[in-house]
Amino acid sequence: MKLFSKNDQTSGGADWLIVGLGNPGPKYEMTRHNAGFLMLDAIAEHFNIEVRRVKFKGLYGKGTIAGQSAVLLKPSTFMNLSGQSVTEAMSFFHIPPERTLIVFDDISLDVGRMRIRLKGSAGGHNGMKNIIYLSGSDLFPRMKIGVGSKPEGWDLADWVLSRFTNDEMKTLKTVSENVTSAVELLLSGAPDKAMNRYNS
């Protein structure tokens, strides 16, 4: 599915779309599956961007990062339908997949770790699956935020919907600082530097 012409330009456009994935509502606050929301909040705070406008089946805000106009988006569709919100925002602001950064949780990484990739499959993540399916592209740069692997005896759904411990939240504070630095590098055109620095 082609979202828009490569040459589309409107006054309402933007250079980048940055999306944090999660589930809306108090029930899901501070859960592992909402790591994307937590990191987007940190990005918004660091770059002084208010994410309060209601549109695109989510909350969004617009500001400047590394000299680039950036839209920050938190879908309100619930994780499995994230693509509905993301593709609407992409179409409205005329932003291609290559400039749509997705931030989400990853159970294959320990808490405290992150991994940046410039494209690829969904890796089993339902939010990414829906985004790739509805957009028809897997060229999305993404930041995977470690939330820890499922302990033995746990159901996967119960694990990702469990809350971070107090110690893990302290660790995530450091991760959020790395995320904001990595975002600045990515938007300034230095993806290799961001990956070399933060994929360790």
C-alpha positions as CSV (number, residue, x, y, z in Angstrom):
1,M,0.0,0.0,0.0
2,K,1.5,3.3,-1.1
3,L,0.6,6.0,1.5
4,F,1.6,9.0,-0.5
5,S,3.8,10.2,-3.4
6,K,7.5,10.6,-2.7
7,N,7.2,14.2,-3.8
8,D,4.2,15.2,-1.6
9,Q,4.9,18.3,0.4
10,T,2.4,20.3,2.4
11,S,2.7,23.0,5.0
12,G,1.4,20.5,7.5
13,G,4.2,18.1,6.8
14,A,7.0,17.1,9.2
15,D,10.5,15.6,8.9
16,W,10.1,12.7,11.4
17,L,7.4,10.7,13.2
18,I,8.5,9.2,16.5
19,V,6.0,6.6,17.9
20,G,6.0,5.0,21.4
21,L,3.9,1.8,21.5
22,G,1.8,0.8,24.5
23,N,-1.7,0.3,25.8
24,P,-3.8,3.3,27.0
25,G,-5.4,3.6,30.5
26,P,-4.3,3.4,34.1
27,K,-4.5,-0.4,34.1
28,Y,-1.4,-0.5,31.9
29,E,0.7,2.2,33.3
30,M,4.3,1.2,34.1
31,T,3.8,-2.2,32.6
32,R,6.5,-3.8,30.5
33,H,4.4,-3.7,27.3
34,N,4.3,0.1,27.8
35,A,8.0,0.7,27.6
36,G,7.5,2.5,24.4
37,F,5.1,5.0,26.1
38,L,7.6,5.5,28.9
39,M,10.4,6.3,26.5
40,L,8.2,8.6,24.4
41,D,7.3,10.5,27.6
42,A,11.0,10.9,28.3
43,I,11.7,12.1,24.7
44,A,8.8,14.6,25.0
45,E,10.1,15.9,28.3
46,H,13.7,16.2,27.2
47,F,12.9,18.1,24.0
48,N,10.0,20.1,25.6
49,I,7.3,18.7,23.3
50,E,3.8,18.5,24.7
51,V,2.0,15.3,23.6
52,R,-1.6,16.2,24.4
53,R,-3.4,16.8,21.1
54,V,-6.0,14.2,20.2
55,K,-5.9,12.9,16.6
56,F,-4.8,9.9,14.6
57,K,-6.5,7.5,17.2
58,G,-3.9,8.7,19.7
59,L,-2.2,11.6,21.4
60,Y,0.5,13.6,19.6
61,G,2.6,16.7,19.8
62,K,5.0,18.5,17.4
63,G,8.3,20.1,18.0
64,T,12.0,20.3,16.9
65,I,14.7,17.8,17.5
66,A,18.2,18.2,16.1
67,G,16.9,20.8,13.7
68,Q,14.2,18.5,12.4
69,S,10.5,19.0,12.8
70,A,9.3,15.9,14.7
71,V,5.9,14.6,15.6
72,L,5.6,12.4,18.7
73,L,2.8,10.0,18.8
74,K,1.2,7.6,21.4
75,P,-1.4,5.4,19.8
76,S,-4.6,4.9,21.8
77,T,-5.7,1.9,19.8
78,F,-4.3,-0.8,22.1
79,M,-1.1,-2.5,21.0
80,N,-2.4,-4.9,18.4
81,L,-4.0,-2.1,16.3
82,S,-1.1,0.3,16.6
83,G,-0.8,0.5,12.8
84,Q,-4.1,2.3,12.5
85,S,-2.8,5.3,14.4
86,V,0.7,5.2,12.9
87,T,-0.4,5.0,9.2
88,E,-2.9,7.9,9.7
89,A,-0.2,10.1,11.1
90,M,2.2,9.1,8.4
91,S,-0.3,10.0,5.7
92,F,-1.3,13.3,7.3
93,F,2.2,14.6,7.8
94,H,3.6,13.0,4.6
95,I,6.3,11.0,6.4
96,P,7.7,7.8,4.8
97,P,8.5,4.6,6.8
98,E,12.2,5.4,6.7
99,R,11.6,8.5,8.8
100,T,9.1,6.9,11.2
101,L,10.9,5.7,14.3
102,I,9.1,3.1,16.4
103,V,10.0,2.6,20.1
104,F,8.7,-0.6,21.8
105,D,9.4,-3.3,24.3
106,D,11.5,-6.4,23.7
107,I,11.4,-9.5,25.9
108,S,14.7,-10.8,24.4
109,L,16.7,-7.9,25.9
110,D,17.4,-7.5,29.6
111,V,16.1,-4.4,31.4
112,G,18.7,-1.7,30.9
113,R,19.5,-2.7,27.3
114,M,18.3,-1.2,24.1
115,R,18.8,-2.0,20.4
116,I,18.5,0.2,17.4
117,R,17.6,-1.3,13.9
118,L,16.9,0.6,10.7
119,K,14.5,-2.0,9.3
120,G,13.4,-5.5,9.6
121,S,10.6,-7.9,10.6
122,A,8.3,-7.5,13.5
123,G,10.3,-10.0,15.5
124,G,7.1,-11.4,17.1
125,H,5.9,-8.0,18.4
126,N,2.2,-7.6,17.7
127,G,2.3,-3.8,17.5
128,M,5.1,-3.9,14.9
129,K,3.2,-6.6,13.1
130,N,0.2,-4.4,12.6
131,I,2.3,-1.4,11.6
132,I,4.1,-3.4,8.9
133,Y,0.9,-5.0,7.7
134,L,-1.1,-1.8,7.3
135,S,1.8,0.2,5.8
136,G,3.0,-2.5,3.5
137,S,6.6,-1.7,4.6
138,D,9.2,-3.0,7.0
139,L,11.6,-0.1,6.5
140,F,10.8,1.5,9.9
141,P,13.8,2.4,12.1
142,R,13.1,1.1,15.5
143,M,14.4,1.2,19.1
144,K,13.8,-1.9,21.1
145,I,13.7,-1.4,24.9
146,G,14.6,-4.4,27.0
147,V,11.9,-5.5,29.5
148,G,13.4,-8.9,30.5
149,S,12.6,-12.4,29.4
150,K,9.6,-14.3,30.7
151,P,10.4,-16.2,33.9
152,E,9.7,-19.9,33.9
153,G,6.1,-20.7,34.7
154,W,4.8,-17.3,33.6
155,D,2.3,-16.8,30.8
156,L,3.7,-14.4,28.2
157,A,0.7,-12.1,28.3
158,D,0.9,-11.9,32.1
159,W,4.6,-11.1,32.0
160,V,4.4,-8.2,29.5
161,L,1.5,-6.8,31.4
162,S,3.3,-7.0,34.7
163,R,4.7,-3.8,36.2
164,F,8.4,-3.0,36.4
165,T,9.9,-3.2,39.9
166,N,11.2,-0.1,41.6
167,D,14.8,-1.1,40.8
168,E,13.9,-1.7,37.2
169,M,12.3,1.7,37.0
170,K,15.6,3.3,38.2
171,T,17.4,1.4,35.5
172,L,14.9,2.6,32.9
173,K,15.7,6.2,33.9
174,T,19.2,5.6,32.6
175,V,17.8,3.9,29.5
176,S,15.6,6.9,28.8
177,E,18.7,9.2,28.8
178,N,20.3,6.9,26.2
179,V,17.1,6.9,24.2
180,T,16.9,10.7,24.0
181,S,20.6,10.9,23.0
182,A,20.1,8.2,20.3
183,V,17.0,10.0,18.9
184,E,19.1,13.1,18.5
185,L,21.8,11.2,16.7
186,L,19.3,9.5,14.4
187,L,17.5,12.7,13.5
188,S,20.8,14.5,12.9
189,G,21.7,11.8,10.3
190,A,24.1,9.7,12.3
191,P,22.4,6.3,12.6
192,D,25.6,4.3,12.6
193,K,27.0,6.4,15.5
194,A,23.8,5.8,17.4
195,M,23.9,2.0,16.8
196,N,27.6,1.7,17.6
197,R,27.1,3.6,20.9
198,Y,23.9,2.1,22.2
199,N,23.6,-1.4,20.8
200,S,26.3,-2.8,23.1
